[in-house]
């Protein structure tokens, strides 16, 4: 019978301050928050270099669904996305380092891979003037096919008009060689997710409650055939009907056949990283926090397709396929999952 000691221990742990561990000169992570949740942060001043090429990116960023966005807003959103991507890169490097040291000591039977994340911005040849077809590529270190894949992606972009699309055949080539495209969505923390009972972000209890709240939200992707008809499409059936009625090549196709095309023309992995840029450290330095809670394979969106729009004035026309973050995969598994690495 519980005499209250365990509860007291848990409460004491929750009320302790966060233990911050330094990983590199720029990035830190929080100890005391159990997997699959990863909270990383950096001092804002140490992220200034990420603004390189930002103005060109903003000038050619398409308003694919948010109408009439001002340049300042596009600039802020684009910078936020690039900062979040830098956190993802550091996460890959952190786990590569830890996995390399621990592979021979692990109790589990997983063989953790050494992975490389290659940002699309590092391989693009369009002077940042075309829409990016994905955020980056994930593959095993020393993959012998990466140059071939990059060449094919570049050829698609050069031949594909102003939008920067890649073909279904090129996506299949990537998958065949175990080179996977990733989309990293960045989101500000919604006000409704902020803890009510604990007000100090420096406390473990606050962060645990915030993470629990964020895990009630969704990862999302844009459907392949239509991403901006939220006023006409309200659910999966409506989406399939719209595709059959408006896309000539799909007019006689079943739901299953439409889903096949959706997956074949989508990226492979999706994640949604929440950010908080309102916090400071004890010395008053502005911080940028990133909450990395899990990832989703593209086919999982379509196992039980949910189509929705967000109740925001700016994005009221946007259409999304959603998947619960609570059901997403632990980021640790990205390094050993047989679905990717066999």
ABEGO torsion letter per residue (X at the ends): XBAGAAAAAAAAAAABBBBBBBABAABBBBBGBBOABBBBBBBAAAAAAAABGAAAAAAABBBAABBGBBAAAAAAAAAAAAAAAAAAAAAAAAAAAAAAAAAAABABABBBBBBBBBBAAAABAAGGABBBABABBBBBBGBAAAAAAAAAAAAAAAAAEAAGBBBAAAAAAAAAAGBBBBBBBBBBBBAAABBAABABAABAAAAAAAAAAAAABBBBBBBAABAAAAAABABAAAAAAAAAAABAAAAABBAAAAAAAAAAABBABBBBBBBBAABBBAAGBBBBBBBBAEBBBAAAAAABBBBBBBABAAAAABBBBBBBAAABBBAAAAAABAAAAX
